[in-house]
Amino acid sequence: MYNFHGSQGGGMVLRYAVFLDEYRRRRGWTIKVMAEKVGVSMDRMEALLSGQHEPKAGDAVRMERKLDIMWFPEDFERQDLAETRKP
């Protein structure tokens, strides 16, 4: 299972985009193939991979189920809130 938790750099939307694009490239998939596997439009997938759109809960659930990716609640919390919780 691929694990997003702990990905480095940027805000949540950028980390999500970088993670997904790396995941896609490692498998040799086009954006169209990844969109079909997840069940979203190619436009939506392009927006997610470029960081133009914040992922919705449904996007995360679909990707977790279809791509075998494990998400954690912290991955979707605002960065400033997550940082204040660190010991």
PyMOL commands that set and color helices and strands:
alter all, ss='L'
color gray80, all
select helices_A, chain A and resi 12-27+31-38+42-50+57-67+73-76+79-84
alter helices_A, ss='H'
color red, helices_A
select strands_A, chain A and resi 2-3+69-70
alter strands_A, ss='S'
color yellow, strands_A
deselect
rebuild
show_as cartoon
